[in-house]
Amino acid sequence: MNLYRGLVTLLAGSALVLGFGGTASASEPSGTDVTAAEQVLASPDTTAKLSSFFGQLDQRSGVARADAEQAPRVTGEPLRVYSLDPAFVAGTPDAQPAAFAYFAVRTQASTGRQATVWLTPEASGWAATNFTTGTEEVTYPAQAGADVVFTEPQVNAWYRIRDGRVLPLNDPARTRVGDGVAVPAYQQLVHRLYGDKLPGSAYRAQGKLGGYDLAATPVPAPSVPGTGSWPFVAGGALLALGLIGWATGKATRARR
C-alpha cells in the first residue's frame, strides 16, 4: 500500500499525522538554511538515530547487528522536496502548485542498505525528523535538474513543473494527469479532490484523514521484511501517512 512507506518519526512517544495542517506555506530555504540542515545531519545525535534506524531494519530482516556497527554516512546532498500547497488546493488565484516541505538526503549503512533522511524547519531550527527506506524523495529531484519536483502524497504521485505544465514522474502521477496538464487544469483537479478537506472543513472536524477513519483503519501487515513497506515503530513513535498527506512542511502533531 503506497500510503505506508516505512517512515519513522523521531518524536518519541508521539504520532505525526501528515495532513493539510496549516494555511501558510513554508518559506523557500536559503543557502544559510542548507548549511544549517547539513550541520544537523552531521551531528552525533542524528548519526546515532540513523544507526538505530538501520539496526531496526536489520532486526526486522533477521540480521543481528549492533547499531554501532552500522557506520552510517551521507552519500548525497540536501535536495529540496516540495508538496501540494493548501492555497493552490483551495483555488486561490496565482497560487503556486507546491511549496517547500523538507530537504531529503540519501544515506547509507556499512551493510550497503540505504535510507533517506528528512530535514524539516522547526521553530528552533532544522531537525532530522523522519527516516525512510523510500528513495523517491532523492531520486526525482536529482533527475529533474532546475524543475520544481513535488509530491501529491495522497496517492504517492510525483510531478515536475516545466513551462507551465505539471508533468508526471511515476505511474500514480500518470494516472492523474496522463502525459501532463497545464497548471490551471491541475489546480481544478486537486480542488475537486481535496478542496473540501482543508483545515476548518466539516470533513476534518469529523476526525478523518483522507477518507480513512484512523481509529478504525487497520495497519497493513508487512509484505517483505526489512524493505520499509509498512509503518515502523521506533522509540515509541509512529508516523502515519493519510490521504491528505504532507502540506508544505506543516504537520499536525498528536500525542499518543
N, C-alpha and C positions, 0 to 999 in steps of 0.2 A: 504494500500500500504506500503510495508516494507521499502521503501526508506525514508518515513517520520514517525518519531517515537516520536514526541513531544520533540525534543531537543531545548534547549534555550541557546543562546549565551548571554553573559553579556557585549558584546562590544557595548555600547549604540550608537545608530544611525548608525550601520554598519551591513553589511551582511557577514557572514562567509560561504564561499563555500568550502566544503571539497573535495580535489582532489589531484592528483599527483602533488603537488605544489612545491616539492623540489627534489633535486637529491641526497642528503645525508641523511643518517638515523640518527634519534635521538640517543643520547648516552644512554647506559644502566644506569639506575639510581643507585646511591649508597645509603648506609644507611643514609648518611647525607641528601640526596635528600628526602628520605622518611620522615625524621624528619621535614625538611623544608615544605614539602607538608602538613603534619599534622598540622603544625602551621598555615598555610594559611587556612586550612579547619576549624580550631577552632577560627579563627579571627572574631571579631564583624561584619566586612564587609561581609564576606561570610555567616554568620548566618542571617544577615538582608536580603541578596539576596535570600537565601534559603527560608526564611519566606515568602518573596514576591512571590516566585515561587509557594509554597504550597497555598498561598492565591489566586493566579490566578486560580489554579486548582479548588479550591472550588467555585470560582465565575463562572467558566465555567460549573460546575455541579449544579448551582443554590443554592449554600450554601453561605450565608452571614456570613463571619467570618474575623475578623481583622487579618492582618499579624502578629501583636504582640502576638496573641493567638496561633499561630502555634507551638511555642516552639520546633523547630526542634532540633534533636540530632543525632549524629553519632552512627550508630549501627554496623559498620563493619570497618575493617582495609583497608588501601590502597592496592588495588590489581593491578598488572601490566597487562595492556592490550596492545597487540601487533597488528600490522596491516601489510598488504601486502607491501613488500618493493619494491620501483621502480627499484632498481638494479636487484632484482630477476625477476621482470616482464620483464625487458629489456633482460634477458637471460644471464646475467653476470655469468661466471663460478664460482662455490663455493659460490655464494651469498646465504644468508640465506632467507627462505621464508618470514620472517617478522622481524620487528624491533620494539622496544618500541615506543608506541604512547602516552599513558597517564595512570595515576592512576585512578582507579574507586573506589568510596567509597559509600557504602549504607547508607542512612539517612532515618529518619522517623519523621513525624509531630506528634503532640499530638493527632490528629484525627486518627492516625494509617496509614495514607497514606504514601507510600514510594517513594523515589526518589534516583537516582544515580547522584553523582557529579563527573565531570571530572576534574582532576588536571593535567594541562599541563605545560611543561617547557617553560618559556618565557625568553627574553633577560635579564630581570631584576630579574628573579627568578621564582618561581612557582606561578600559578594563578588558581583559580577556574573558568574555562572558560565556562563550559556547565553543565546544569542540564537536566535530562531526567527521564521520568517515566518508561523507559525500565529497565530491570534487567539482560539482557544477560551479560553486562559488569562486573557484580559482580558474577553472578551465575556460569558461565562456568569456570572462573579462579579458583573459590573456589573449584569446583568439580575436577579440573584437577591435583591438587597437584603440583608436580615439573615440569609437562609438560608445554611447552610454548603454550599458547592459543592465537590465533589471529583471526582477522576478515577479511573477504573479503566483505567490506561494499556495494560493487556494487550490491550484491544480498542478503545482510543481512545473509551471511553464516559465521558460526563459526567453527573453527577447533582446534585440538590439534596436536602437533608433538611428536611422540613417535617412537623410534627405526627406524628412517629414513623414517617414513611414515607420511602422512598427513591424519588424521582421522576426520570424521565428528562429529559435536556436535549437529547439528539441521537439519531439513528437507532440507532447501536450500543447505546446505553443502553436504548432501547425494545425492541430485540431481546432484551436481557437480562431486563428487568422489566416489559415491557408498559406500561401506564399508571401503574405504580408498585406497590411491595410494602411490607409492614411491614418494619422494620429487622431483626427476628429471621429473617424469611424470606430477606432478602438475605444475612444472615450465613451461613445454611445453604448458600446458592448458592455464595458465594465460598469457603467452607470446602471444599465438594465439588470446586471447580475448582482451588484453589491450596493447599489445606491440606497437601498432601504435597510442596510445592515451597519451603517456608520454609527459613531457614538451618539447617544440620545435617541436612537430609534427604538420602536417597540420591540423589534427583533432582539436587540441587545438587552433590553430590560427583562426579557424572558430568561436571561441567563444562558443563552445558547451561543455557540460559536460555529458559524458556517454550516448550519443545518444539522449539527450534532448536539444532542443534549449530553454534555460531558459527564454528567453524573450517571448516565445510563449506557454510554457507549463503551464497549469492551476494548481493551488494548489488544491489538493484533499480536499473535504469537510470532516469535522469530522464525524465519524460514531457513536462513543459513547462518549457523553460529559464527560469530566473530566478524560479520560483514557490516554491522551497524544498520541493519534494515528494520530495527524496532527501537522503541524508546529505551534509553539506558537510564538506570538509576545509579547515581554516583554521589556519595557523600550525603545521602538522604534527599537528593534533589532530582526533579523530573522536569523535562522540557516537553510540552505537548504542542504539536503544530495543529491548529484547527483550520477550518476552511478559509477564514478571513485572512490568516497569515500575518506576516510582518508588515507594518506600515511605517515606512520611513524612519526606522530606528527607534520608534516609540513602542514600549512594551507595557503590558498590564501585568503587574506582579501580584500574585495572590498567595498568601501564606497557606501552607498545607496544614 
